[in-house]
């Protein structure tokens, strides 16, 4: 679980989010699209 958390935080930082909590909230607005965009899977 710690590895997945670190991966998620690093992807948010790479996408330009300085505030991780705000980045997580932004990703949760559209849970089926934005996380996939962040991982470049769409």
N, CA, C and O atoms as a GROMACS GRO file, in nm:
protein
  168
    1UNK      N    1   0.082  -0.118   0.000
    1UNK     CA    2   0.000   0.000   0.000
    1UNK      C    3   0.087   0.126   0.000
    1UNK      O    4   0.054   0.225  -0.065
    2UNK      N    5   0.196   0.121   0.072
    2UNK     CA    6   0.285   0.237   0.078
    2UNK      C    7   0.345   0.264  -0.060
    2UNK      O    8   0.365   0.380  -0.097
    3UNK      N    9   0.373   0.160  -0.134
    3UNK     CA   10   0.429   0.176  -0.267
    3UNK      C   11   0.328   0.243  -0.360
    3UNK      O   12   0.363   0.331  -0.438
    4UNK      N   13   0.203   0.201  -0.351
    4UNK     CA   14   0.098   0.262  -0.434
    4UNK      C   15   0.076   0.408  -0.397
    4UNK      O   16   0.055   0.492  -0.484
    5UNK      N   17   0.082   0.438  -0.267
    5UNK     CA   18   0.066   0.577  -0.222
    5UNK      C   19   0.181   0.663  -0.275
    5UNK      O   20   0.158   0.774  -0.324
    6UNK      N   21   0.303   0.612  -0.267
    6UNK     CA   22   0.419   0.686  -0.317
    6UNK      C   23   0.408   0.707  -0.467
    6UNK      O   24   0.441   0.814  -0.518
    7UNK      N   25   0.363   0.605  -0.538
    7UNK     CA   26   0.346   0.616  -0.683
    7UNK      C   27   0.244   0.725  -0.716
    7UNK      O   28   0.267   0.807  -0.805
    8UNK      N   29   0.131   0.725  -0.644
    8UNK     CA   30   0.027   0.825  -0.670
    8UNK      C   31   0.078   0.966  -0.640
    8UNK      O   32   0.052   1.058  -0.717
    9UNK      N   33   0.149   0.982  -0.531
    9UNK     CA   34   0.202   1.114  -0.496
    9UNK      C   35   0.303   1.160  -0.600
    9UNK      O   36   0.302   1.277  -0.640
   10UNK      N   37   0.389   1.071  -0.644
   10UNK     CA   38   0.488   1.108  -0.746
   10UNK      C   39   0.422   1.144  -0.878
   10UNK      O   40   0.468   1.236  -0.946
   11UNK      N   41   0.317   1.074  -0.916
   11UNK     CA   42   0.246   1.108  -1.040
   11UNK      C   43   0.178   1.244  -1.029
   11UNK      O   44   0.177   1.321  -1.125
   12UNK      N   45   0.122   1.275  -0.912
   12UNK     CA   46   0.060   1.406  -0.892
   12UNK      C   47   0.165   1.516  -0.900
   12UNK      O   48   0.142   1.620  -0.962
   13UNK      N   49   0.280   1.494  -0.839
   13UNK     CA   50   0.387   1.594  -0.845
   13UNK      C   51   0.437   1.612  -0.988
   13UNK      O   52   0.463   1.724  -1.031
   14UNK      N   53   0.450   1.502  -1.061
   14UNK     CA   54   0.496   1.510  -1.200
   14UNK      C   55   0.396   1.585  -1.287
   14UNK      O   56   0.434   1.647  -1.387
   15UNK      N   57   0.269   1.580  -1.249
   15UNK     CA   58   0.166   1.651  -1.324
   15UNK      C   59   0.158   1.798  -1.285
   15UNK      O   60   0.078   1.873  -1.341
   16UNK      N   61   0.240   1.840  -1.188
   16UNK     CA   62   0.245   1.981  -1.152
   16UNK      C   63   0.166   2.021  -1.030
   16UNK      O   64   0.149   2.141  -1.004
   17UNK      N   65   0.117   1.926  -0.954
   17UNK     CA   66   0.041   1.958  -0.832
   17UNK      C   67   0.139   1.977  -0.717
   17UNK      O   68   0.206   1.882  -0.675
   18UNK      N   69   0.148   2.099  -0.666
   18UNK     CA   70   0.235   2.126  -0.552
   18UNK      C   71   0.169   2.082  -0.422
   18UNK      O   72   0.237   2.037  -0.329
   19UNK      N   73   0.037   2.094  -0.415
   19UNK     CA   74  -0.039   2.055  -0.297
   19UNK      C   75  -0.104   1.920  -0.326
   19UNK      O   76  -0.196   1.912  -0.407
   20UNK      N   77  -0.057   1.816  -0.260
   20UNK     CA   78  -0.104   1.679  -0.288
   20UNK      C   79  -0.252   1.664  -0.251
   20UNK      O   80  -0.327   1.600  -0.324
   21UNK      N   81  -0.294   1.720  -0.138
   21UNK     CA   82  -0.435   1.709  -0.098
   21UNK      C   83  -0.526   1.772  -0.202
   21UNK      O   84  -0.630   1.716  -0.236
   22UNK      N   85  -0.489   1.888  -0.252
   22UNK     CA   86  -0.570   1.954  -0.355
   22UNK      C   87  -0.568   1.873  -0.484
   22UNK      O   88  -0.670   1.865  -0.553
   23UNK      N   89  -0.456   1.813  -0.516
   23UNK     CA   90  -0.448   1.729  -0.635
   23UNK      C   91  -0.537   1.607  -0.625
   23UNK      O   92  -0.602   1.569  -0.722
   24UNK      N   93  -0.541   1.545  -0.507
   24UNK     CA   94  -0.628   1.429  -0.487
   24UNK      C   95  -0.775   1.468  -0.498
   24UNK      O   96  -0.856   1.395  -0.555
   25UNK      N   97  -0.809   1.584  -0.442
   25UNK     CA   98  -0.948   1.631  -0.454
   25UNK      C   99  -0.984   1.656  -0.599
   25UNK      O  100  -1.093   1.620  -0.644
   26UNK      N  101  -0.894   1.717  -0.673
   26UNK     CA  102  -0.920   1.744  -0.815
   26UNK      C  103  -0.939   1.614  -0.893
   26UNK      O  104  -1.027   1.606  -0.979
   27UNK      N  105  -0.858   1.514  -0.863
   27UNK     CA  106  -0.871   1.385  -0.932
   27UNK      C  107  -1.002   1.316  -0.898
   27UNK      O  108  -1.055   1.241  -0.980
   28UNK      N  109  -1.055   1.341  -0.779
   28UNK     CA  110  -1.179   1.273  -0.738
   28UNK      C  111  -1.304   1.335  -0.800
   28UNK      O  112  -1.412   1.277  -0.790
   29UNK      N  113  -1.293   1.452  -0.863
   29UNK     CA  114  -1.410   1.515  -0.924
   29UNK      C  115  -1.467   1.429  -1.037
   29UNK      O  116  -1.588   1.421  -1.053
   30UNK      N  117  -1.381   1.368  -1.114
   30UNK     CA  118  -1.423   1.278  -1.222
   30UNK      C  119  -1.344   1.149  -1.208
   30UNK      O  120  -1.244   1.130  -1.278
   31UNK      N  121  -1.387   1.060  -1.119
   31UNK     CA  122  -1.304   0.944  -1.082
   31UNK      C  123  -1.278   0.843  -1.194
   31UNK      O  124  -1.185   0.762  -1.183
   32UNK      N  125  -1.355   0.846  -1.301
   32UNK     CA  126  -1.333   0.748  -1.408
   32UNK      C  127  -1.257   0.805  -1.526
   32UNK      O  128  -1.230   0.734  -1.623
   33UNK      N  129  -1.221   0.935  -1.521
   33UNK     CA  130  -1.148   0.994  -1.632
   33UNK      C  131  -1.015   1.053  -1.587
   33UNK      O  132  -0.911   1.022  -1.645
   34UNK      N  133  -1.017   1.137  -1.486
   34UNK     CA  134  -0.895   1.210  -1.448
   34UNK      C  135  -0.780   1.121  -1.402
   34UNK      O  136  -0.666   1.145  -1.444
   35UNK      N  137  -0.802   1.020  -1.318
   35UNK     CA  138  -0.687   0.936  -1.280
   35UNK      C  139  -0.625   0.866  -1.401
   35UNK      O  140  -0.503   0.848  -1.406
   36UNK      N  141  -0.707   0.827  -1.497
   36UNK     CA  142  -0.652   0.764  -1.618
   36UNK      C  143  -0.574   0.862  -1.701
   36UNK      O  144  -0.473   0.826  -1.762
   37UNK      N  145  -0.619   0.988  -1.705
   37UNK     CA  146  -0.544   1.092  -1.773
   37UNK      C  147  -0.409   1.115  -1.706
   37UNK      O  148  -0.308   1.134  -1.774
   38UNK      N  149  -0.409   1.114  -1.574
   38UNK     CA  150  -0.286   1.134  -1.499
   38UNK      C  151  -0.185   1.025  -1.529
   38UNK      O  152  -0.065   1.052  -1.537
   39UNK      N  153  -0.232   0.904  -1.547
   39UNK     CA  154  -0.143   0.792  -1.578
   39UNK      C  155  -0.118   0.778  -1.727
   39UNK      O  156  -0.046   0.688  -1.770
   40UNK      N  157  -0.175   0.866  -1.807
   40UNK     CA  158  -0.162   0.865  -1.952
   40UNK      C  159  -0.211   0.734  -2.012
   40UNK      O  160  -0.148   0.676  -2.101
   41UNK      N  161  -0.326   0.688  -1.962
   41UNK     CA  162  -0.386   0.564  -2.012
   41UNK      C  163  -0.505   0.588  -2.103
   41UNK      O  164  -0.568   0.492  -2.150
   42UNK      N  165  -0.537   0.714  -2.129
   42UNK     CA  166  -0.650   0.741  -2.217
   42UNK      C  167  -0.604   0.809  -2.343
   42UNK      O  168  -0.686   0.839  -2.430
   0.00000   0.00000   0.00000
